[in-house]
Amino acid sequence: MFVDVGEIIVPVYGRDGKDKLMVVRFELQLGEVMPVDEVRYLLPRLRDAYIGTLSTLAGRGELVEESQRNATIKHALKLASDRVLGPDVIADVLIQRAWQQPM
């Protein structure tokens, strides 16, 4: 089962003065622990956790390096999911697209 999260948008402030918006579009692959309806019901809490997580990564400059960006995002979003839903509810975070655009 999959749950579409949609797009999460956070600002990324570059050290070079070139500020951008990071846009991440992804789905969650569910394990067998929680019904899909319950995960959808908790989606506002998940989105809030994801925005905070991605903002923290952006503030540390961890979303700037493109070669590791998707792996870093997937790992961070999985940890945020585990904090909100509990362990093993989310089997995987499937990034459909991650990109940056000028502010």
MMTF fields as JSON, N, C-alpha, C and O atoms, coordinates in Angstrom:
{
  "mmtfVersion": "1.0.0",
  "mmtfProducer": "UNKNOWN",
  "numBonds": 411,
  "numAtoms": 412,
  "numGroups": 103,
  "numChains": 1,
  "numModels": 1,
  "chainsPerModel": [1],
  "groupsPerChain": [103],
  "chainIdList": ["A"],
  "bondAtomList": [4, 2, 8, 6, 12, 10, 16, 14, 20, 18, 24, 22, 28, 26, 32, 30, 36, 34, 40, 38, 44, 42, 48, 46, 52, 50, 56, 54, 60, 58, 64, 62, 68, 66, 72, 70, 76, 74, 80, 78, 84, 82, 88, 86, 92, 90, 96, 94, 100, 98, 104, 102, 108, 106, 112, 110, 116, 114, 120, 118, 124, 122, 128, 126, 132, 130, 136, 134, 140, 138, 144, 142, 148, 146, 152, 150, 156, 154, 160, 158, 164, 162, 168, 166, 172, 170, 176, 174, 180, 178, 184, 182, 188, 186, 192, 190, 196, 194, 200, 198, 204, 202, 208, 206, 212, 210, 216, 214, 220, 218, 224, 222, 228, 226, 232, 230, 236, 234, 240, 238, 244, 242, 248, 246, 252, 250, 256, 254, 260, 258, 264, 262, 268, 266, 272, 270, 276, 274, 280, 278, 284, 282, 288, 286, 292, 290, 296, 294, 300, 298, 304, 302, 308, 306, 312, 310, 316, 314, 320, 318, 324, 322, 328, 326, 332, 330, 336, 334, 340, 338, 344, 342, 348, 346, 352, 350, 356, 354, 360, 358, 364, 362, 368, 366, 372, 370, 376, 374, 380, 378, 384, 382, 388, 386, 392, 390, 396, 394, 400, 398, 404, 402, 408, 406],
  "bondOrderList": [1, 1, 1, 1, 1, 1, 1, 1, 1, 1, 1, 1, 1, 1, 1, 1, 1, 1, 1, 1, 1, 1, 1, 1, 1, 1, 1, 1, 1, 1, 1, 1, 1, 1, 1, 1, 1, 1, 1, 1, 1, 1, 1, 1, 1, 1, 1, 1, 1, 1, 1, 1, 1, 1, 1, 1, 1, 1, 1, 1, 1, 1, 1, 1, 1, 1, 1, 1, 1, 1, 1, 1, 1, 1, 1, 1, 1, 1, 1, 1, 1, 1, 1, 1, 1, 1, 1, 1, 1, 1, 1, 1, 1, 1, 1, 1, 1, 1, 1, 1, 1, 1],
  "groupList": [{"groupName": "MET", "atomNameList": ["N", "CA", "C", "O"], "elementList": ["N", "C", "C", "O"], "formalChargeList": [0, 0, 0, 0], "bondAtomList": [1, 0, 2, 1, 3, 2], "bondOrderList": [1, 1, 2], "singleLetterCode": "M", "chemCompType": "L-PEPTIDE LINKING"}, {"groupName": "PHE", "atomNameList": ["N", "CA", "C", "O"], "elementList": ["N", "C", "C", "O"], "formalChargeList": [0, 0, 0, 0], "bondAtomList": [1, 0, 2, 1, 3, 2], "bondOrderList": [1, 1, 2], "singleLetterCode": "F", "chemCompType": "L-PEPTIDE LINKING"}, {"groupName": "VAL", "atomNameList": ["N", "CA", "C", "O"], "elementList": ["N", "C", "C", "O"], "formalChargeList": [0, 0, 0, 0], "bondAtomList": [1, 0, 2, 1, 3, 2], "bondOrderList": [1, 1, 2], "singleLetterCode": "V", "chemCompType": "L-PEPTIDE LINKING"}, {"groupName": "ASP", "atomNameList": ["N", "CA", "C", "O"], "elementList": ["N", "C", "C", "O"], "formalChargeList": [0, 0, 0, 0], "bondAtomList": [1, 0, 2, 1, 3, 2], "bondOrderList": [1, 1, 2], "singleLetterCode": "D", "chemCompType": "L-PEPTIDE LINKING"}, {"groupName": "GLY", "atomNameList": ["N", "CA", "C", "O"], "elementList": ["N", "C", "C", "O"], "formalChargeList": [0, 0, 0, 0], "bondAtomList": [1, 0, 2, 1, 3, 2], "bondOrderList": [1, 1, 2], "singleLetterCode": "G", "chemCompType": "PEPTIDE LINKING"}, {"groupName": "GLU", "atomNameList": ["N", "CA", "C", "O"], "elementList": ["N", "C", "C", "O"], "formalChargeList": [0, 0, 0, 0], "bondAtomList": [1, 0, 2, 1, 3, 2], "bondOrderList": [1, 1, 2], "singleLetterCode": "E", "chemCompType": "L-PEPTIDE LINKING"}, {"groupName": "ILE", "atomNameList": ["N", "CA", "C", "O"], "elementList": ["N", "C", "C", "O"], "formalChargeList": [0, 0, 0, 0], "bondAtomList": [1, 0, 2, 1, 3, 2], "bondOrderList": [1, 1, 2], "singleLetterCode": "I", "chemCompType": "L-PEPTIDE LINKING"}, {"groupName": "PRO", "atomNameList": ["N", "CA", "C", "O"], "elementList": ["N", "C", "C", "O"], "formalChargeList": [0, 0, 0, 0], "bondAtomList": [1, 0, 2, 1, 3, 2], "bondOrderList": [1, 1, 2], "singleLetterCode": "P", "chemCompType": "L-PEPTIDE LINKING"}, {"groupName": "TYR", "atomNameList": ["N", "CA", "C", "O"], "elementList": ["N", "C", "C", "O"], "formalChargeList": [0, 0, 0, 0], "bondAtomList": [1, 0, 2, 1, 3, 2], "bondOrderList": [1, 1, 2], "singleLetterCode": "Y", "chemCompType": "L-PEPTIDE LINKING"}, {"groupName": "ARG", "atomNameList": ["N", "CA", "C", "O"], "elementList": ["N", "C", "C", "O"], "formalChargeList": [0, 0, 0, 0], "bondAtomList": [1, 0, 2, 1, 3, 2], "bondOrderList": [1, 1, 2], "singleLetterCode": "R", "chemCompType": "L-PEPTIDE LINKING"}, {"groupName": "LYS", "atomNameList": ["N", "CA", "C", "O"], "elementList": ["N", "C", "C", "O"], "formalChargeList": [0, 0, 0, 0], "bondAtomList": [1, 0, 2, 1, 3, 2], "bondOrderList": [1, 1, 2], "singleLetterCode": "K", "chemCompType": "L-PEPTIDE LINKING"}, {"groupName": "LEU", "atomNameList": ["N", "CA", "C", "O"], "elementList": ["N", "C", "C", "O"], "formalChargeList": [0, 0, 0, 0], "bondAtomList": [1, 0, 2, 1, 3, 2], "bondOrderList": [1, 1, 2], "singleLetterCode": "L", "chemCompType": "L-PEPTIDE LINKING"}, {"groupName": "GLN", "atomNameList": ["N", "CA", "C", "O"], "elementList": ["N", "C", "C", "O"], "formalChargeList": [0, 0, 0, 0], "bondAtomList": [1, 0, 2, 1, 3, 2], "bondOrderList": [1, 1, 2], "singleLetterCode": "Q", "chemCompType": "L-PEPTIDE LINKING"}, {"groupName": "ALA", "atomNameList": ["N", "CA", "C", "O"], "elementList": ["N", "C", "C", "O"], "formalChargeList": [0, 0, 0, 0], "bondAtomList": [1, 0, 2, 1, 3, 2], "bondOrderList": [1, 1, 2], "singleLetterCode": "A", "chemCompType": "L-PEPTIDE LINKING"}, {"groupName": "THR", "atomNameList": ["N", "CA", "C", "O"], "elementList": ["N", "C", "C", "O"], "formalChargeList": [0, 0, 0, 0], "bondAtomList": [1, 0, 2, 1, 3, 2], "bondOrderList": [1, 1, 2], "singleLetterCode": "T", "chemCompType": "L-PEPTIDE LINKING"}, {"groupName": "SER", "atomNameList": ["N", "CA", "C", "O"], "elementList": ["N", "C", "C", "O"], "formalChargeList": [0, 0, 0, 0], "bondAtomList": [1, 0, 2, 1, 3, 2], "bondOrderList": [1, 1, 2], "singleLetterCode": "S", "chemCompType": "L-PEPTIDE LINKING"}, {"groupName": "ASN", "atomNameList": ["N", "CA", "C", "O"], "elementList": ["N", "C", "C", "O"], "formalChargeList": [0, 0, 0, 0], "bondAtomList": [1, 0, 2, 1, 3, 2], "bondOrderList": [1, 1, 2], "singleLetterCode": "N", "chemCompType": "L-PEPTIDE LINKING"}, {"groupName": "HIS", "atomNameList": ["N", "CA", "C", "O"], "elementList": ["N", "C", "C", "O"], "formalChargeList": [0, 0, 0, 0], "bondAtomList": [1, 0, 2, 1, 3, 2], "bondOrderList": [1, 1, 2], "singleLetterCode": "H", "chemCompType": "L-PEPTIDE LINKING"}, {"groupName": "TRP", "atomNameList": ["N", "CA", "C", "O"], "elementList": ["N", "C", "C", "O"], "formalChargeList": [0, 0, 0, 0], "bondAtomList": [1, 0, 2, 1, 3, 2], "bondOrderList": [1, 1, 2], "singleLetterCode": "W", "chemCompType": "L-PEPTIDE LINKING"}],
  "groupTypeList": [0, 1, 2, 3, 2, 4, 5, 6, 6, 2, 7, 2, 8, 4, 9, 3, 4, 10, 3, 10, 11, 0, 2, 2, 9, 1, 5, 11, 12, 11, 4, 5, 2, 0, 7, 2, 3, 5, 2, 9, 8, 11, 11, 7, 9, 11, 9, 3, 13, 8, 6, 4, 14, 11, 15, 14, 11, 13, 4, 9, 4, 5, 11, 2, 5, 5, 15, 12, 9, 16, 13, 14, 6, 10, 17, 13, 11, 10, 11, 13, 15, 3, 9, 2, 11, 4, 7, 3, 2, 6, 13, 3, 2, 11, 6, 12, 9, 13, 18, 12, 12, 7, 0],
  "groupIdList": [1, 2, 3, 4, 5, 6, 7, 8, 9, 10, 11, 12, 13, 14, 15, 16, 17, 18, 19, 20, 21, 22, 23, 24, 25, 26, 27, 28, 29, 30, 31, 32, 33, 34, 35, 36, 37, 38, 39, 40, 41, 42, 43, 44, 45, 46, 47, 48, 49, 50, 51, 52, 53, 54, 55, 56, 57, 58, 59, 60, 61, 62, 63, 64, 65, 66, 67, 68, 69, 70, 71, 72, 73, 74, 75, 76, 77, 78, 79, 80, 81, 82, 83, 84, 85, 86, 87, 88, 89, 90, 91, 92, 93, 94, 95, 96, 97, 98, 99, 100, 101, 102, 103],
  "secStructList": [7, 3, 3, 3, 3, 3, 3, 3, 3, 3, 3, 3, 7, 7, 6, 6, 1, 7, 7, 3, 3, 3, 3, 3, 3, 3, 3, 3, 3, 3, 7, 1, 1, 1, 7, 2, 2, 2, 2, 2, 2, 6, 2, 2, 2, 2, 2, 2, 2, 2, 2, 2, 2, 2, 2, 2, 2, 2, 2, 6, 6, 6, 6, 1, 7, 4, 4, 4, 2, 2, 2, 2, 2, 2, 2, 2, 2, 2, 2, 2, 2, 2, 2, 2, 2, 7, 6, 6, 1, 3, 3, 3, 3, 3, 3, 3, 3, 3, 3, 3, 3, 3, 7],
  "xCoordList": [0.84, 0.0, 0.887, 1.957, 0.403, 1.136, 0.245, -0.965, 0.854, 0.161, 0.923, 2.117, 0.223, 0.833, 0.878, -0.157, 2.053, 2.22, 2.067, 1.651, 2.395, 2.345, 3.685, 4.727, 3.66, 4.885, 5.1, 4.171, 6.343, 6.787, 7.782, 8.702, 7.592, 8.447, 9.104, 8.426, 10.435, 11.173, 12.213, 12.729, 12.523, 13.571, 14.956, 15.18, 15.867, 17.261, 18.095, 18.157, 18.737, 19.535, 20.978, 21.646, 21.462, 22.819, 23.845, 23.594, 24.998, 26.1, 26.609, 27.234, 26.332, 26.773, 25.762, 25.937, 24.709, 23.697, 22.607, 21.687, 22.693, 21.68, 20.664, 20.856, 19.595, 18.563, 17.637, 17.351, 17.174, 16.348, 15.194, 15.156, 14.276, 13.236, 13.507, 13.746, 13.471, 13.588, 12.183, 11.397, 11.873, 10.562, 10.793, 11.576, 10.097, 10.213, 8.817, 7.91, 8.653, 7.388, 7.645, 8.541, 6.845, 7.121, 5.875, 4.843, 6.019, 4.99, 5.601, 6.819, 4.727, 5.143, 4.682, 3.52, 5.573, 5.203, 4.955, 5.834, 3.752, 3.372, 3.769, 3.778, 4.101, 4.304, 2.951, 1.91, 2.97, 1.742, 1.222, 0.256, 1.826, 1.546, 0.287, -0.441, 0.016, -1.074, -1.904, -1.345, -3.225, -4.073, -3.828, -3.497, -3.996, -3.746, -4.647, -4.21, -5.875, -6.776, -6.264, -6.419, -5.664, -5.121, -3.91, -3.742, -3.063, -1.91, -2.397, -1.853, -3.401, -3.952, -4.538, -4.402, -5.184, -5.747, -4.647, -4.861, -3.481, -2.354, -1.46, -0.432, -1.826, -1.004, -0.692, 0.432, -1.623, -1.235, -0.076, 0.81, -0.075, 1.043, 2.329, 3.407, 2.206, 3.383, 3.951, 5.16, 3.093, 3.567, 4.264, 5.289, 3.722, 4.347, 5.741, 6.692, 5.858, 7.158, 8.125, 9.314, 7.614, 8.474, 8.98, 10.144, 8.123, 8.546, 9.645, 10.653, 9.454, 10.478, 11.785, 12.862, 11.69, 12.883, 13.645, 14.863, 12.926, 13.593, 14.141, 15.197, 13.445, 13.951, 15.247, 16.17, 15.32, 16.551, 17.692, 18.805, 17.429, 18.461, 18.924, 20.119, 17.974, 18.316, 19.137, 20.08, 18.784, 19.513, 20.948, 21.826, 21.187, 22.548, 23.308, 24.498, 22.639, 23.281, 23.327, 24.066, 22.552, 22.613, 21.786, 21.825, 21.047, 20.265, 20.939, 20.386, 22.109, 22.802, 23.562, 23.568, 24.201, 25.003, 24.087, 23.421, 24.055, 23.106, 23.371, 22.425, 24.619, 24.932, 24.352, 24.039, 24.205, 23.681, 22.303, 21.772, 21.712, 20.472, 19.342, 18.728, 19.053, 17.915, 18.095, 17.145, 19.287, 19.533, 19.375, 18.813, 19.863, 19.737, 18.274, 17.83, 17.526, 16.107, 15.338, 14.549, 15.555, 14.838, 15.076, 14.135, 16.313, 16.657, 15.992, 15.405, 16.083, 15.513, 13.988, 13.409, 13.339, 11.877, 11.422, 10.365, 12.195, 11.868, 11.946, 11.075, 12.987, 13.109, 11.963, 11.434, 11.578, 10.447, 9.159, 8.343, 8.969, 7.789, 7.751, 6.699, 8.894, 8.972, 8.634, 8.017, 9.038, 8.723, 7.228, 6.695, 6.539, 5.112, 4.263, 3.316, 4.592, 3.744, 4.221, 3.44, 5.481, 6.068, 6.908, 6.776, 7.773, 8.663, 7.903, 6.877, 8.435, 7.967, 6.616, 6.116, 6.01, 4.759, 5.064, 4.349, 6.12, 6.549, 7.697, 8.749, 7.486, 8.525, 9.582, 10.767, 9.146, 10.091, 9.499, 8.28, 10.368, 9.992, 10.413, 11.591, 9.459, 9.721, 9.681, 8.612, 10.839, 10.926, 10.592, 11.26, 9.557, 9.173, 10.021, 10.421, 10.282, 11.061, 11.55, 10.816, 12.77, 13.326, 14.105, 14.996, 13.774, 14.438, 14.505, 13.799, 15.38, 15.501, 15.174, 15.441, 14.589, 14.299, 14.579, 14.493, 14.91, 15.192, 13.95, 12.815, 14.209, 13.114, 12.528, 11.597],
  "yCoordList": [-1.173, 0.0, 1.24, 1.273, 2.252, 3.501, 4.67, 4.648, 5.684, 6.917, 8.063, 8.244, 8.836, 9.99, 11.152, 11.564, 11.673, 12.807, 14.115, 15.121, 14.112, 15.345, 16.057, 15.421, 17.361, 18.161, 18.825, 19.327, 18.807, 19.554, 20.589, 20.251, 21.838, 22.928, 23.606, 24.004, 23.731, 24.421, 25.346, 25.047, 26.467, 27.347, 26.765, 26.15, 26.968, 26.572, 27.822, 28.368, 28.264, 29.485, 29.125, 28.506, 29.521, 29.193, 30.106, 31.291, 29.543, 30.346, 31.362, 32.36, 31.091, 31.988, 33.102, 33.889, 33.173, 34.212, 33.852, 34.64, 32.679, 32.233, 31.36, 30.152, 31.977, 31.256, 30.531, 31.014, 29.356, 28.514, 27.942, 28.052, 27.344, 26.536, 25.087, 24.761, 24.219, 22.786, 22.224, 22.444, 21.506, 20.88, 19.373, 18.882, 18.65, 17.197, 16.61, 16.949, 15.742, 15.041, 13.56, 12.972, 12.949, 11.565, 10.832, 11.431, 9.513, 8.621, 7.793, 7.636, 7.271, 6.377, 4.967, 4.756, 4.017, 2.616, 2.081, 2.132, 1.568, 1.124, -0.323, -1.144, -0.618, -1.987, -2.584, -2.113, -3.589, -4.291, -3.86, -4.445, -2.861, -2.527, -1.68, -1.872, -0.745, 0.209, 0.28, 0.262, 0.361, 0.479, 1.798, 2.815, 1.757, 2.921, 4.096, 5.245, 3.832, 4.92, 5.672, 6.889, 4.958, 5.6, 6.458, 7.547, 5.975, 6.769, 8.026, 9.107, 7.91, 9.093, 10.081, 11.292, 9.575, 10.43, 11.228, 12.378, 10.619, 11.266, 12.061, 12.588, 12.154, 12.848, 14.296, 14.732, 15.075, 16.441, 16.46, 17.309, 15.547, 15.467, 15.046, 15.561, 14.113, 13.686, 14.836, 15.068, 15.558, 16.687, 17.729, 18.282, 17.998, 18.937, 18.446, 19.227, 17.166, 16.596, 16.655, 16.916, 16.413, 16.45, 17.864, 18.046, 18.851, 20.233, 20.602, 21.199, 20.251, 20.531, 19.816, 20.396, 18.565, 17.775, 18.349, 18.519, 18.646, 19.191, 20.591, 20.945, 21.386, 22.719, 22.614, 23.402, 21.641, 21.428, 21.017, 21.527, 20.101, 19.695, 20.875, 21.051, 21.678, 22.832, 23.84, 24.429, 24.039, 24.981, 24.56, 25.404, 23.271, 22.741, 22.686, 22.37, 22.988, 22.911, 21.512, 21.262, 20.577, 19.186, 18.897, 17.775, 19.864, 19.646, 20.262, 20.235, 20.805, 21.472, 20.471, 20.594, 19.483, 18.497, 17.54, 16.701, 17.669, 16.921, 15.415, 14.633, 14.997, 13.576, 12.725, 11.554, 13.285, 12.546, 13.027, 12.542, 13.972, 14.614, 13.614, 13.616, 12.766, 11.856, 10.859, 10.582, 10.323, 9.377, 10.058, 9.476, 11.273, 12.034, 12.325, 12.175, 12.742, 13.058, 11.796, 11.829, 10.698, 9.449, 9.017, 8.667, 9.043, 8.625, 9.54, 9.06, 10.837, 11.795, 11.678, 11.751, 11.499, 11.378, 10.059, 10.007, 9.01, 7.732, 7.877, 7.383, 8.552, 8.773, 9.632, 9.365, 10.66, 11.507, 10.693, 10.862, 9.817, 8.944, 8.035, 7.842, 7.487, 6.599, 7.338, 6.766, 8.617, 9.401, 9.644, 9.615, 9.884, 10.194, 8.927, 8.88, 7.908, 6.721, 5.525, 4.619, 5.519, 4.351, 3.587, 3.792, 2.704, 1.971, 0.97, 0.419, 0.762, -0.267, 0.008, -0.842, 1.164, 1.503, 1.859, 1.442, 2.626, 3.014, 2.097, 2.074, 1.353, 0.45, 1.214, 0.889, 2.233, 2.978, 4.319, 4.479, 5.276, 6.58, 6.575, 6.404, 6.761, 6.705, 8.12, 8.713, 8.643, 10.002, 9.962, 9.289, 10.688, 10.783, 11.845, 11.698, 12.926, 14.007, 14.906, 15.17, 15.377, 16.372, 17.38, 17.003, 18.633, 19.642, 20.95, 21.164, 21.827, 23.165, 24.161, 23.935, 25.271, 26.355, 27.677, 27.756, 28.707, 30.012, 30.542, 30.282, 31.287, 31.925, 33.07, 33.728],
  "zCoordList": [0.0, 0.0, 0.0, 0.608, -0.702, -0.813, -0.421, -0.648, 0.169, 0.515, -0.13, 0.112, -0.953, -1.615, -0.634, -0.109, -0.387, 0.52, -0.237, 0.339, -1.509, -2.292, -2.243, -2.09, -2.371, -2.374, -1.021, -0.39, -0.607, 0.56, 0.033, -0.712, 0.42, -0.068, 1.133, 2.08, 1.082, 2.142, 1.504, 0.428, 2.162, 1.653, 1.944, 2.987, 1.013, 1.173, 0.958, -0.144, 2.033, 1.962, 1.687, 2.516, 0.501, 0.091, 0.721, 0.943, 1.006, 1.556, 0.536, 0.894, -0.738, -1.798, -2.065, -2.996, -1.256, -1.421, -2.415, -2.633, -3.021, -3.972, -3.244, -3.104, -2.79, -2.056, -3.025, -4.121, -2.591, -3.454, -2.646, -1.421, -3.343, -2.726, -3.081, -4.243, -2.082, -2.32, -2.349, -1.428, -3.399, -3.55, -3.611, -4.424, -2.737, -2.699, -2.844, -2.084, -3.807, -4.014, -3.77, -4.375, -2.868, -2.513, -2.023, -1.722, -1.958, -1.436, -0.315, -0.223, 0.532, 1.595, 1.267, 0.92, 1.373, 1.238, 2.639, 3.5, 2.858, 4.187, 4.423, 3.506, 5.686, 6.111, 6.484, 6.025, 7.291, 7.683, 9.049, 9.539, 9.679, 11.067, 11.252, 12.226, 10.332, 10.501, 9.223, 8.127, 9.347, 8.147, 7.408, 8.017, 6.098, 5.26, 5.66, 5.607, 6.051, 6.447, 7.668, 7.763, 8.586, 9.784, 9.436, 9.986, 8.524, 8.082, 7.375, 7.604, 6.529, 5.842, 6.847, 6.677, 7.883, 8.92, 9.627, 10.01, 9.799, 10.476, 9.527, 9.952, 8.267, 7.27, 7.637, 7.391, 8.214, 8.613, 9.621, 9.523, 10.571, 11.523, 10.822, 11.121, 9.895, 9.139, 8.322, 8.337, 7.611, 6.787, 7.659, 7.262, 8.83, 9.758, 10.157, 10.183, 10.464, 10.818, 9.638, 9.818, 8.433, 7.247, 6.962, 6.603, 7.118, 6.896, 7.889, 7.51, 9.153, 10.154, 9.862, 9.998, 9.462, 9.155, 7.966, 8.025, 6.891, 5.701, 5.963, 5.439, 6.762, 7.115, 7.904, 7.697, 8.809, 9.577, 8.658, 8.789, 7.729, 6.775, 5.93, 5.694, 5.479, 4.646, 5.443, 4.916, 6.707, 7.561, 7.799, 7.975, 7.806, 7.975, 6.661, 6.647, 5.562, 4.258, 3.695, 2.743, 4.257, 3.836, 2.587, 2.081, 2.081, 0.865, -0.359, -1.458, -0.167, -1.269, -2.127, -3.352, -1.511, -2.236, -2.992, -2.386, -4.306, -5.116, -5.147, -5.239, -5.072, -5.218, -4.082, -4.296, -2.897, -1.746, -1.311, -0.312, -2.043, -1.605, -1.387, -0.32, -2.36, -2.232, -1.094, -0.361, -0.939, 0.154, 1.511, 2.438, 1.627, 2.867, 3.172, 4.31, 2.153, 2.329, 2.724, 3.668, 2.023, 2.327, 3.772, 4.484, 4.192, 5.55, 6.583, 7.553, 6.377, 7.326, 7.391, 8.475, 6.248, 6.241, 6.864, 7.494, 6.697, 7.342, 8.858, 9.573, 9.355, 10.796, 11.325, 12.404, 10.573, 10.982, 11.014, 11.92, 10.041, 10.007, 11.233, 11.843, 11.581, 12.742, 14.037, 14.936, 14.135, 15.332, 15.46, 16.57, 14.346, 14.381, 14.483, 15.268, 13.701, 13.587, 14.397, 14.688, 14.756, 15.4, 14.393, 13.187, 14.885, 13.985, 13.113, 13.509, 11.934, 11.001, 10.352, 9.614, 10.6, 9.913, 8.465, 7.553, 8.257, 6.917, 6.5, 7.139, 5.435, 4.937, 4.142, 4.203, 3.396, 2.568, 2.193, 2.132, 1.942, 1.408, -0.056, -0.369, -0.941, -2.38, -2.944, -3.086, -3.258, -3.79, -5.27, -6.055, -5.638, -7.045, -7.74, -8.895, -6.989, -7.575, -6.465, -5.513, -6.568, -5.653, -6.496, -7.258, -6.359, -7.159, -6.404, -5.418, -6.896, -6.33, -7.424, -8.604, -6.999, -7.932, -7.231, -6.005, -7.986, -7.362, -6.65, -7.047, -5.595, -4.85, -5.641, -5.177]
}
